Structure formats: C-alpha cells, structure tokens
Amino acid sequence: MVGGGQLARMTQPAAVALGVRLAVLAADAGESAAQVVREPVVADEKALEDLTSFAKSCDVLTFDHEHVPPAHLKALEAAGVVVRPGTNALLHAQDKGAMRERLSAMGIACPRYRVVADPGEVARFVVEHGGHAVLKTTRGGYDGKGVWLIDTDTAPEVVAEPFRAGVPVLAEERVNYARELSAVVARSPHGQAVAYPVVESVQKAGICVEVVAPAPGMPSERAVEAQRTALRIAAELGVVGVLAVEMFETTEGELLVNELAMRPHNSGHWSIDGAVTSQFENHLRAVLDLPLGSPDARAPYTVMVNILGGDLPDVYPAYRHVMARDSGLKVHWYGKAVRPGRKVGHVTAYGDDLASLRERAWHAADYIRGDIDE
Amino acid sequence: MVGGGQLARMTQPAAVALGVRLAVLAADAGESAAQVVREPVVADEKALEDLTSFAKSCDVLTFDHEHVPPAHLKALEAAGVVVRPGTNALLHAQDKGAMRERLSAMGIACPRYRVVADPGEVARFVVEHGGHAVLKTTRGGYDGKGVWLIDTDTAPEVVAEPFRAGVPVLAEERVNYARELSAVVARSPHGQAVAYPVVESVQKAGICVEVVAPAPGMPSERAVEAQRTALRIAAELGVVGVLAVEMFETTEGELLVNELAMRPHNSGHWSIDGAVTSQFENHLRAVLDLPLGSPDARAPYTVMVNILGGDLPDVYPAYRHVMARDSGLKVHWYGKAVRPGRKVGHVTAYGDDLASLRERAWHAADYIRGDIDE
C-alpha cells in the first residue's frame, strides 16, 4: 500500500486476520501506518524509482490516497507491476474533470459543470447558474482543500486562487441538497462486487465528521438506486478494490454524484465495527482477487464520528475518560500528533436507538476535542 | 509482549485501534506475531539480559504464553519493570501444583489431586481413585503436551515418563465430566473486572478444537457461578490482564476448575468477532490500566473452530474456497507454516441458529485440513 496514513493503518488489522503481509510505503517512519507494520519502507511516492523498488517486494500495489502521479502508475503497469485499482480506473478519482466527463457520458446524474480556463469563464458560469458556483482544482484536493464557494460578489483574488495551482479548474453548480450520502462498494478483478448499506455523511468545513449507517429514513428503492449507480461506476470504470461514491440527495429526492474515491473511505469506517466484513478487509480481498466478504450491517444503526484534534495536545486523560464513561464505544486511534482540526481518530457506536448512538459518539469526540468537560 | 505466537499476533489489531505500540519479543523473525509488528525483537525469552533489554523499550511487560522462567520475572520486577500479570499471580498459571494448592485453600472445587514423587505414589493414587488418574507435569505443558492418562494396566515406562522432565508431577482423579467450560475474565490493576459469557469448549487429543459462546443450555445460575469463580480467582490471586478458567461441568452439574491461563486464551478467540470488546483488547486495556470494554456478546451464538494443519502444505486453494462458499464466515490466519495437527488459524461464525453455525465453521476447518473435498 502506497501511503502511510490512517487508511493504511486500518488495513493492517484486516491483513493480520487474513494472513496477508501488508507492506507500506510511507513518507516518514513515524506516520500512522508505518507504526504498525513490519519494516515500513520510507520513500518518496512521487519518485518512480522508489515506487519501482517498493513494488518489487509486493504481489499487488494499492493505495492509501490518490496522490501518486498517473504517469508513474502507467510506467509501473508497463513494467508488469500489478496496480489495483489500475491506472485507467484510478484516473477518475485523481482528476475531477475526467470523472465528470466520464460519468456524464454514462448518463449518471451529476451537478452541472464546466472545466474553466480563467476567472472570466468563472464569471460567465456563475451568471448562468443562479449567481453561485463551486470551484475545484481537478487534481490534488482532499478534505475540503482545493474547493472554493463562489458567488457574484466574491473578490477577484479569491476567484483567481484556484488557478494558481496550475491544474485545470472545474466549475460546478451549487447544489441545493438535503443531505450527503455515500455508496461504498468493493469489486474484484474478475467482477465480483458487493455493496455496503448506503450511509449519510455529515461534513463540516469540507471534513467528514459523522456517518450514520444506514442513511436514516431512506426509501429502500432510493438506496438501491444509489448502490446500483456505485456498482455500475465500478464495473464500467473497471475499478478493483473499494470505490466510494459520494452523492448529494436533493430535497426532491434526486441523487447527484459528487466525488469518487478508489480506496477505503471515511464514509466506510463504520464498517470495522458495524459490518460483517470491513471495507478494509474487502479492499484487501478485492485487490488480491480473493472472494469478497459480506457487506451486511451487524446492527440496526452504526454511528461513526471523527475525532478532530483540539487545542490540547495531550488527550490521554480524555481518551481514558471516554472509555470509562462508555464501555460499549469503539475507539480508533490513528497514532498521529494532535493538532487543531486534524483527524486523529474516530469512535463508533452501534445499536437500535439512533439518537442515543449519536449522543454517545458525539460526546466522546467533543470531549476528546476539549469542547465539553463533563 | 513476550512471545511471538498467534496470541501476540491477534493482539496487534487491538493495539492498532487503541493507538498502542505493541512490541513483541520473538524467538524467530518469522514467527506469527513478528510478521505483523514494527521491529519485532528477536531474542531469547529464557535469557534475563534479553528480557531486561526488551523491557527497557516498553511501559508494561506482558505475555503470549507462560514459559518465561519465574526467577527472571522476579528479577525484572525487582529492577522496577512493570510485569502484568505479576510474578506472584502468574506462578499459578505456570505451576499446576501451586495452582491446585491455592485454589483448594480458597475452597474452590477442583478434581482431587496429589503431588507425587515417583511411580510408586502414582500406583497408590490410582488405586485410591477408582483405578484411573491423570498425570501432569506441574510446569511446561500445553495443548495436551505434559498430560498422561493412566490406569491400573498402564505400562510402567509410561507411568515413569512424566517424571523424566525433572519437575514435580501432579496426579489428579479422572473426572467424569459432561463437558468442558471456560470462564474468561479481565481485571485491571485497580480491580475493575469484566466477565465474558461462559463458553463450552471441545478438546480433541488435548487441543481445543471448538468453542461455542455462550455454552448451550447452561442454566444462568450456573453460568453466574462460573463467572464468580473466575472473578474471585482473578481478585484473590491479583491477576492483571485476561484470566481464563477452564472447568469441567460434571453430569451432576458441578463445576470443577481444571486449568488457569493468564493471557488471552483459545477459548476467548470467539470474542474478536462475537463480543463488543475482544479478549485481546481487554488484555491490553487491563495491563495498561485503561478502563475495560464491554464483554457482551453481539449475537445469540458465536462458534469458533480451530483450523489444524492437514497433510497438504499448500492450503491457498482451500482458503479461497471457504471464503467463496461462505461470505459471512470470519477467517483468521496465523501466518504459520502448515504442519499436520498444528493450529494455523481459526474461523468464526455468529448468528441465531447454532446447528447451522457449527456446520459452517466445521465445514471450513475440515475443508482446509483436507478432510472433506466439497
């Protein structure tokens, strides 16, 4: 797995159970995943020779994130390395412009969009779409980085900002959505696929903060529609591994695809404690071409809340407190230094009573962050 | 954790989630747990200097097995190392003679026993106990090793065998039991304790092959009695960490304590998939003096069946087959070379219908072993 973040870290327990050796290429020996695997490789994921050398020790190359340069991945594939998901599929998670074009060609509902070349084109797009737009760099964004909300009053220097990265810019209509959903599926090389229950995800400042599985009050036909869309994207793009399809659910009940991720995704963390097979285990099974495990939920509801760092770097007393307060809460810690706003872990609660599960999970996250003190 | 076996290996997923660094002292870099932790220490667990050096890198020293010499543990404690469970408690899992004496002094029902000095004393014991006895070396036995079934007809060389190890020998009455049970508890340094549901365990040739949680058809008062006995032993012996109390349930419904283990135990493996908090997580929480997690079962029944090696060293096709046949089965692989009779993994199935769960779990174990081919 290329990348030493928490996604690679959370893949290790699945690898331990399956008897799979998880090798990790990390930028730093102290990274989240590097702490928990045998002999992590500290190397530069942007350097082809480092990737080539790492790939020699592996049967299959897969990813903790989308930031490996596509040209390197193509070169690795050409040299015979088994890259999963493959370069052609992965491009649609790396490049939002390519993703929009492909999904539109497939007839999948998306926000209206245009790849724009300069602030002048942005201004025209804004006028044509009700006075608002969302600008996104087509490559390199994550967790709200690389996204700008624009309207007719936005200062010119802000409108100019997205163009500074030197990559194409995508303008999208501002969708009036009721909530955000995510459909996570896993697909193996010979085409077996499983779909997890569709979840509701809540973002704050572009960062996922809460996931409820399954999405409450969702008509089953609409959930099936979301799963079918995700399975269809996985099949048509030839995705191998986990694919997360983030969607907007509009007030009229329409589903519009927002983003794709081709790796275990924050909206699937609930599955570690809440599903028969976690997304991490199914990602491994898929990229290794093993039969996939059941994605079924184990409880009527599972709530996952991310723990974001607060102002106090030493969270150990709070960590103990939340465990003492709630012996049924599942705490997941990423081994990262605490910094304000940084994802340092998550908590999961499962059971029948959604309101109580949400209260329990949020209490723990808020307490660790230092927002409440009892 | 001293010891690189599957118990240390299965502790790693719990450590990953808790954000705890699990260090492992292994005899060989290829051992089960050594494969899955950062920088395992390859050293001799029988050498005090190796243990001392390893302990310097750890906050707490705990164990994958009971084979570290008690004198070394005393020396480490004297040098200020935090050893959990402590030497005085652990002695009762290391020395069956000490265990029997202590439990008898506590008034806990056990098989009738005597520490015997020679084959002559064995012969007297056999005559006094209905013509049968079980002989055990007081130290060093595991998985049926160090145990002999004796009766009046047993050949003298067999009766002499247990004495060859040079450690005291325990003679016990042959108990006419209906089944074997195990009560697993975890206890932290300041005395918090949790008790897992009492399970039924099935042994074959001294090796645990199946565990059903909870023990089917067990009157709740008897289950509570077993849990109370285990909690009382943990408290009186000052155990820190997981304590497994193996018991015989006689046809009259009496519970007799057979063995103690002070570490995660085969009879607790079901808890990884079947309980809110696994025995491995609670062992870590206990030895680190963190609040303990709920030991509650997540399903009406959980069945664990050990995978023992068969004659075919390459089990990969069978491994794939059982995953393809049953997407709800949880497969745990220990990363060990397959040898006939060796524990190389286990499978877990959970749900409502005990007969079907047993069929599913046994099918997988039998198929991987090569005993069945469809």
Chai-1 contact restraints between the chains, C-beta under 6 A:
chainA,res_idxA,chainB,res_idxB,connection_type,confidence,min_distance_angstrom,max_distance_angstrom,comment,restraint_id
A,Q12,B,V16,contact,1.0,0.0,6.0,A-B,restraint_1
A,P13,B,P13,contact,1.0,0.0,6.0,A-B,restraint_2
A,P13,B,V16,contact,1.0,0.0,6.0,A-B,restraint_3
A,V16,B,Q12,contact,1.0,0.0,6.0,A-B,restraint_4
A,V16,B,P13,contact,1.0,0.0,6.0,A-B,restraint_5
A,V16,B,V36,contact,1.0,0.0,6.0,A-B,restraint_6
A,A17,B,H332,contact,1.0,0.0,6.0,A-B,restraint_7
A,L18,B,W333,contact,1.0,0.0,6.0,A-B,restraint_8
A,G19,B,W333,contact,1.0,0.0,6.0,A-B,restraint_9
A,G19,B,G335,contact,1.0,0.0,6.0,A-B,restraint_10
A,Q35,B,R38,contact,1.0,0.0,6.0,A-B,restraint_11
A,V36,B,V16,contact,1.0,0.0,6.0,A-B,restraint_12
A,R38,B,Q35,contact,1.0,0.0,6.0,A-B,restraint_13
A,V276,B,G328,contact,1.0,0.0,6.0,A-B,restraint_14
A,L290,B,M323,contact,1.0,0.0,6.0,A-B,restraint_15
A,P291,B,M323,contact,1.0,0.0,6.0,A-B,restraint_16
A,P291,B,A324,contact,1.0,0.0,6.0,A-B,restraint_17
A,G293,B,S327,contact,1.0,0.0,6.0,A-B,restraint_18
A,S294,B,S327,contact,1.0,0.0,6.0,A-B,restraint_19
A,S294,B,G328,contact,1.0,0.0,6.0,A-B,restraint_20
A,M323,B,L290,contact,1.0,0.0,6.0,A-B,restraint_21
A,M323,B,P291,contact,1.0,0.0,6.0,A-B,restraint_22
A,A324,B,P291,contact,1.0,0.0,6.0,A-B,restraint_23
A,S327,B,G293,contact,1.0,0.0,6.0,A-B,restraint_24
A,S327,B,S294,contact,1.0,0.0,6.0,A-B,restraint_25
A,G328,B,V276,contact,1.0,0.0,6.0,A-B,restraint_26
A,G328,B,S294,contact,1.0,0.0,6.0,A-B,restraint_27
A,H332,B,A17,contact,1.0,0.0,6.0,A-B,restraint_28
A,W333,B,G19,contact,1.0,0.0,6.0,A-B,restraint_29
A,G335,B,G19,contact,1.0,0.0,6.0,A-B,restraint_30
